[in-house]
Amino acid sequence: MAVSSENILKTESPAPIGIIAMNSVTELGDKINGYLVKWAGEAGHSVDSFLIESECPRFSSGDAKGLIKSTVRGKDLFIIVDVGNYNVKYNYFGMQNSMSPDDHYQDLKRIIQAASGKAHRINVIMPILYGGRQHRRSYRESLDCACALQELESMGVSNIVTFDAHDPRVQNAIPLMGFDNVMPTYQVLKTLLREIQGISYTKDKFMVVSPDEGALNRNMYYASVLGVDMGMFYKRRDYSQIVNGRNPIVAHEYLGNSVEGKDIFVADDIISSGESMLDLAYNLKERKAGRIFTYATYAIFTNGLEKFDKAYSDGIIDGVFGTNLTYRTPELLSREWFHEVDVSKYIAYFIEAINHDISISTILDPHQKIDNLLKKYNMK
């Protein structure tokens, strides 16, 4: 049976829901709260809001404290935080300082401390996993993500929900704790079908390409549910030197069937500088590919948007898709080539399922929903 608000709310909830949306996710928190309030009303419960006001005020020296402004006693508490939101600033010795992932993570721990063990259960929804890109050790290096997960477990957190983790095997650091790595595949395909005209999911007209071996699994899933061919690139690196902590990429080598004349879909977890994604797009165009659509769960564009503007105006890239799970600049949202994937309803389902202690397997594997989406699209 597909998960819906109706069959979730038929079950008895062991504890009332409380949502703390940190200052990094106020917009997303409001959307999630809107769905939960609506579903509660449909189930005959009058609830104005599930949001619990909180803040982490700072002294001018940079010291801070966590403050929860109403009771959380007995609540099933869901704390939502975007550790990647650099647009949140605080006053530090008279200067405006942008919050780093470290700052957001510390504020998360402050709010957990402020709950003082009074909540029925504490769940953390952290779309970008803190330290997630430092997920394995090479030589004498830190293991930031693993240590953070263990620290949250020791503070009494019961469940962690993240989206498209860079390497979900980091959950091995907390084998006795709830950890869900969610892939918004259905939401991406739904947005693609709604906003792009003339898409045809047939082998002769459409193809999925993985940008590297690390993204192979997510792209294999897209290719499998759509029933199309898949190619892949692998990054040839220069292992004789290290630049910015990594071996530099020498070239992207393509493996797979011909892409000539086909619409191409490339999915990855993050667009950071975007250099690799652009390299792939130019490579694919040299191979006479048709339209190229790229997707990243976290489209952060650390080096700005100018190169993507040029690639779009030159007909290299036809669209970039990204979720609202992290901060997007107003400049990005205004771009004609950017398409936002809304994941707030998906998170609201997750909160209801966890709160009611029911299976979330149909949320994690939305194969039937994708099938229904494609049938509906083909009928049109």
Residue pairs with C-beta under 8 A, 6 or more apart in sequence:
1 7
1 362
2 362
2 368
2 369
3 349
3 353
3 360
3 362
3 363
5 35
5 38
5 39
5 42
5 43
5 349
5 352
6 42
8 39
8 349
8 352
8 353
8 356
8 358
9 39
9 40
9 42
9 43
9 352
9 356
11 356
11 358
12 356
13 76
13 355
13 356
14 76
14 120
14 355
14 356
14 357
15 74
15 75
15 76
15 120
15 121
15 355
16 74
16 75
16 76
17 36
17 50
17 75
17 76
17 78
17 351
17 352
17 355
18 50
18 52
18 72
18 75
18 76
18 77
18 78
18 119
19 29
19 32
19 33
19 36
19 50
19 51
19 52
19 77
19 78
19 80
19 351
20 51
20 52
20 54
20 68
20 77
20 78
20 79
20 80
20 111
21 28
21 29
21 30
21 32
21 33
21 51
21 80
22 54
22 56
22 79
22 80
22 81
22 82
22 104
22 107
22 108
22 111
23 55
23 56
23 88
24 81
24 82
24 83
24 85
24 88
24 99
24 104
24 327
25 80
25 81
25 82
25 85
27 324
28 80
28 82
28 324
28 325
28 344
28 347
29 51
29 80
30 51
31 342
31 344
31 345
32 80
32 344
32 347
32 348
32 351
33 49
33 50
33 51
34 344
35 344
35 345
35 348
36 47
36 50
36 348
36 351
36 352
37 47
37 48
37 49
37 50
39 348
39 352
40 46
40 47
41 47
52 68
52 69
52 70
52 72
52 75
52 77
53 68
53 69
53 70
54 66
54 67
54 68
54 69
54 111
54 114
55 67
55 69
56 64
56 65
56 66
56 67
56 107
56 110
56 111
57 64
57 65
57 67
58 64
58 90
58 91
58 92
60 91
60 92
60 93
60 94
61 92
61 93
62 90
62 92
62 93
62 97
64 90
64 106
64 107
64 110
65 110
65 114
66 107
66 109
66 110
66 111
66 112
66 113
66 114
67 114
68 111
68 114
68 115
71 118
72 115
72 118
72 119
73 118
73 119
74 118
74 119
74 120
75 119
75 120
76 119
76 120
76 121
76 123
76 354
76 355
77 115
77 119
77 120
77 121
77 122
77 123
78 123
78 124
78 125
78 351
78 354
79 108
79 111
79 112
79 122
79 123
79 124
79 125
80 125
80 126
80 347
81 104
81 105
81 107
81 108
81 124
81 125
81 126
82 104
82 126
82 127
82 128
82 325
82 326
82 327
83 101
83 104
83 105
83 108
83 126
83 128
83 130
84 101
84 104
84 128
84 298
84 300
84 326
84 327
85 99
85 104
85 326
85 327
86 98
86 99
86 100
86 327
87 98
87 327
87 329
88 98
88 99
88 104
89 96
89 97
89 98
89 99
90 96
90 97
90 99
90 103
91 97
99 107
101 128
101 130
101 131
104 130
105 130
105 148
108 124
108 126
109 151
109 152
109 155
112 122
112 152
112 155
112 156
112 157
113 155
115 122
117 156
121 158
121 159
122 155
122 156
122 157
122 158
123 157
123 158
123 159
123 160
123 161
123 178
123 351
123 354
124 152
124 157
124 159
124 160
124 161
125 160
125 161
125 162
125 347
125 350
125 351
126 160
126 161
126 162
127 162
127 163
127 297
127 298
127 323
127 325
127 326
128 162
128 163
128 298
128 325
128 326
129 145
129 162
129 165
129 166
129 170
130 144
130 145
130 148
131 144
131 145
131 147
131 148
132 145
132 162
132 165
132 166
132 167
132 170
133 166
133 270
134 141
134 142
134 143
134 144
134 145
135 143
135 145
135 146
135 165
135 166
135 167
135 169
135 170
136 143
136 167
137 143
143 173
145 170
145 173
146 170
146 173
147 173
149 160
149 170
149 171
149 173
149 174
149 177
149 179
150 173
150 174
152 160
153 174
153 176
153 177
157 177
158 177
158 178
159 177
159 178
159 179
159 180
159 354
160 174
160 177
160 178
160 179
160 180
161 180
161 182
161 347
161 350
161 354
162 179
162 180
162 181
162 182
163 181
163 182
163 183
163 184
163 297
163 323
163 325
163 343
164 181
164 182
164 183
164 184
164 218
164 269
164 297
164 298
165 181
165 269
166 214
166 269
166 270
167 214
168 181
171 179
171 181
180 350
180 360
180 364
182 346
182 350
182 363
182 364
183 218
183 221
183 364
184 297
184 323
184 341
184 343
184 346
185 218
185 221
185 222
185 225
185 366
185 370
186 366
186 369
186 370
186 373
187 323
187 341
187 342
187 343
187 346
188 267
188 295
188 321
188 341
189 222
189 225
189 226
189 370
189 373
189 374
190 373
191 321
191 339
191 340
191 341
191 342
192 199
192 265
192 293
192 321
192 339
193 199
193 373
193 377
195 319
195 339
196 293
196 318
196 319
196 339
199 206
199 263
200 206
200 263
201 226
201 227
201 228
201 374
202 228
203 227
203 228
203 229
204 262
205 261
205 262
205 263
205 290
206 226
206 228
206 262
206 263
206 265
207 228
207 229
207 230
207 231
207 257
207 259
207 262
207 263
207 264
207 265
208 219
208 222
208 223
208 226
208 228
208 229
208 230
208 231
208 264
208 265
208 266
208 267
209 219
209 230
209 231
209 232
209 233
209 256
209 259
209 264
209 265
209 266
209 280
209 284
210 216
210 218
210 219
210 220
210 230
210 231
210 232
210 233
210 266
210 267
211 219
211 232
211 233
211 266
211 267
211 268
211 276
211 277
211 280
212 232
212 233
212 234
212 235
212 268
212 276
213 232
213 234
215 267
215 268
215 269
216 232
218 267
218 268
218 269
219 230
219 232
219 266
219 267
220 230
222 230
222 265
222 267
223 229
223 230
225 367
225 370
225 371
226 374
229 256
229 257
230 256
231 254
231 255
231 256
231 257
231 259
232 254
232 255
232 256
233 252
233 253
233 254
233 255
233 280
233 283
234 252
234 253
234 255
235 249
235 252
235 276
236 249
236 250
236 251
236 252
236 253
237 247
237 248
237 249
237 250
238 247
238 248
238 249
238 250
239 247
241 247
241 248
249 276
252 276
252 279
252 280
252 283
254 283
254 284
254 287
258 287
259 284
259 287
259 288
259 289
260 287
260 288
260 289
261 288
261 289
261 290
262 289
262 290
263 290
263 291
263 292
263 293
264 284
264 289
264 290
264 291
264 292
264 293
265 293
265 294
265 295
266 277
266 280
266 281
266 292
266 293
266 294
266 295
267 294
267 295
267 296
268 277
268 294
268 295
268 296
269 296
269 297
269 298
270 296
270 297
270 298
270 299
270 300
271 277
271 294
271 296
271 298
271 299
271 300
271 301
271 320
271 322
272 300
272 301
272 302
273 301
273 302
273 303
274 301
274 303
274 307
274 308
275 303
275 307
277 294
277 296
278 307
278 308
278 311
278 316
278 317
281 292
281 294
281 311
281 316
281 317
282 311
282 316
284 292
285 292
285 316
291 318
291 319
292 316
292 317
292 318
293 317
293 318
293 319
293 320
293 321
294 317
294 319
294 320
294 321
295 320
295 321
295 322
295 341
296 320
296 321
296 322
297 322
297 323
297 325
298 322
298 323
298 325
298 326
299 320
299 321
299 322
299 323
299 328
299 332
299 338
300 326
300 327
301 308
301 329
301 332
305 331
305 332
305 335
308 317
308 320
308 335
308 337
309 335
309 337
311 317
312 318
312 335
312 336
312 337
317 337
318 337
319 337
319 338
319 339
320 337
320 338
320 339
321 338
321 339
321 340
321 341
322 328
322 332
322 338
322 339
322 340
322 341
323 340
323 341
323 342
323 343
324 340
324 341
324 342
324 343
324 344
325 343
328 340
332 338
333 340
346 363
349 363
350 360
350 363
353 359
353 360
353 363
354 360
362 368
